[in-house]
Amino acid sequence: MKPIWFSLDISLDQLNENGRKTMGEWVGMEFTEIGPDYLRAMMPVDHRTIQPYGLLHGGASAALAETVGSVASALIIDPEKQICVGQEINANHLRGVREGYVHAIAKPLHIGSGSHVWDIRITDDQHKLVCVSRLTVAVLAKREKKAE
């Protein structure tokens, strides 16, 4: 399979470094695998990502889904000419998780010139499906910076 990425010169270390000082770092997200047409990341289920019942917070799942899908879109575009921004996300929470890690995999449903649509599946450490999400990302032309 031919890779979908704009550049094949990207590493997990670079992706994780780019996430420093972001919400992803704050909640412990880490990119774990780049495949030819998918991107994987994981996040701990701990005091930063649970709700009062001790279960993984649905917002944390949505944040993981949006992060892995948005970064995947950023790897497809030409960063000199384009930017990509989240436009819509939905998430169906299927199973509670109290400990361990959750693992997200983003695969494209649509890669167009103006938008990308991602299917993101989140599973627990036992590979049980926790959340399914769909993320739509708008691909925009990069604006030139105005002289001050």
C-alpha positions as CSV (number, residue, x, y, z in Angstrom):
1,M,0.0,0.0,0.0
2,K,1.3,3.5,-0.9
3,P,1.5,5.8,2.2
4,I,-0.9,8.7,2.3
5,W,1.5,11.0,4.1
6,F,2.9,14.2,2.5
7,S,6.4,13.3,3.7
8,L,7.7,10.0,4.8
9,D,10.4,11.8,6.8
10,I,8.4,11.9,10.1
11,S,9.1,10.0,13.3
12,L,7.1,9.2,16.4
13,D,9.7,11.2,18.4
14,Q,8.9,14.3,16.2
15,L,5.2,13.9,16.7
16,N,5.5,13.5,20.4
17,E,7.9,16.5,20.6
18,N,5.4,18.6,18.6
19,G,2.8,17.8,21.3
20,R,4.9,19.3,24.1
21,K,3.1,22.1,26.0
22,T,-0.3,21.2,24.7
23,M,-3.4,19.5,26.2
24,G,-2.1,16.2,24.8
25,E,1.0,16.4,26.9
26,W,-1.0,17.5,29.9
27,V,-3.2,14.3,29.8
28,G,-0.4,12.0,28.8
29,M,-1.1,11.3,25.1
30,E,1.6,9.6,23.2
31,F,1.9,8.7,19.5
32,T,2.8,5.0,19.1
33,E,2.6,4.0,15.5
34,I,2.6,5.5,12.0
35,G,1.3,3.1,9.3
36,P,0.9,3.6,5.6
37,D,-2.7,4.9,6.1
38,Y,-3.2,5.2,9.8
39,L,-1.9,6.8,12.9
40,R,-2.0,5.4,16.5
41,A,-1.8,7.1,19.9
42,M,-2.5,6.2,23.5
43,M,-3.6,7.9,26.6
44,P,-3.6,6.9,30.3
45,V,-6.7,6.4,32.3
46,D,-5.8,8.3,35.4
47,H,-6.6,11.3,37.6
48,R,-6.3,13.6,34.6
49,T,-8.7,11.7,32.3
50,I,-11.4,10.3,34.5
51,Q,-14.8,11.7,35.7
52,P,-16.2,11.6,39.2
53,Y,-17.4,8.0,38.9
54,G,-13.8,6.9,38.2
55,L,-14.5,6.2,34.5
56,L,-12.7,7.6,31.5
57,H,-14.2,11.0,30.8
58,G,-16.0,11.2,27.4
59,G,-14.3,14.5,26.8
60,A,-10.9,12.9,27.2
61,S,-11.9,10.3,24.6
62,A,-13.0,13.0,22.3
63,A,-9.8,14.9,22.9
64,L,-7.7,11.8,22.1
65,A,-9.8,11.3,18.9
66,E,-9.5,14.9,17.8
67,T,-5.7,14.9,18.5
68,V,-4.9,11.7,16.6
69,G,-7.2,12.7,13.6
70,S,-6.0,16.3,13.4
71,V,-2.3,15.3,13.5
72,A,-3.0,12.7,10.8
73,S,-4.5,15.4,8.6
74,A,-1.5,17.6,9.3
75,L,0.7,14.8,8.0
76,I,-1.2,14.7,4.7
77,I,-1.1,18.4,3.8
78,D,1.7,20.5,2.4
79,P,2.6,22.5,5.6
80,E,4.1,25.3,3.5
81,K,0.8,25.9,1.7
82,Q,-2.0,24.6,3.9
83,I,-3.3,24.3,7.5
84,C,-5.9,22.0,8.8
85,V,-8.4,22.7,11.6
86,G,-11.1,20.5,13.2
87,Q,-14.5,21.2,11.9
88,E,-16.8,18.6,13.5
89,I,-16.4,15.7,15.8
90,N,-18.7,13.1,17.3
91,A,-18.0,10.3,19.7
92,N,-20.1,7.3,20.8
93,H,-18.9,6.1,24.1
94,L,-19.5,2.3,24.3
95,R,-17.7,1.0,27.3
96,G,-16.3,2.4,30.5
97,V,-12.6,2.2,31.4
98,R,-11.2,2.6,35.0
99,E,-7.5,1.9,34.6
100,G,-4.7,1.3,32.2
101,Y,-4.5,3.0,28.8
102,V,-6.8,3.6,25.9
103,H,-5.5,3.3,22.3
104,A,-6.8,5.3,19.3
105,I,-6.3,4.5,15.7
106,A,-7.3,7.0,13.0
107,K,-8.0,5.9,9.5
108,P,-9.2,8.1,6.6
109,L,-12.7,7.8,5.3
110,H,-12.2,10.7,2.9
111,I,-9.1,12.6,1.8
112,G,-10.2,15.6,-0.3
113,S,-8.6,18.9,-1.2
114,G,-10.9,20.8,1.1
115,S,-11.6,18.3,3.9
116,H,-10.6,15.1,5.5
117,V,-12.9,12.7,7.4
118,W,-11.4,10.3,9.9
119,D,-12.7,7.2,11.5
120,I,-11.2,6.9,15.0
121,R,-11.6,3.7,17.1
122,I,-10.5,3.8,20.7
123,T,-9.9,0.5,22.5
124,D,-8.8,-0.5,26.0
125,D,-5.7,-2.6,26.9
126,Q,-7.8,-5.8,26.2
127,H,-8.6,-4.5,22.7
128,K,-12.3,-4.0,23.6
129,L,-13.9,-1.1,21.8
130,V,-14.4,1.9,24.1
131,C,-15.4,4.7,21.7
132,V,-16.0,5.3,18.0
133,S,-15.5,8.8,16.7
134,R,-15.7,10.6,13.3
135,L,-13.7,13.8,12.8
136,T,-14.0,16.2,9.9
137,V,-11.1,18.4,9.3
138,A,-11.1,21.5,7.1
139,V,-8.1,22.0,4.9
140,L,-7.4,25.7,4.4
141,A,-4.9,27.7,2.3
142,K,-2.2,29.2,4.5
143,R,-2.5,32.9,4.8
144,E,0.5,35.1,4.3
145,K,1.5,37.0,7.4
146,K,0.8,40.7,7.1
147,A,3.6,43.1,7.5
148,E,3.3,45.3,10.6
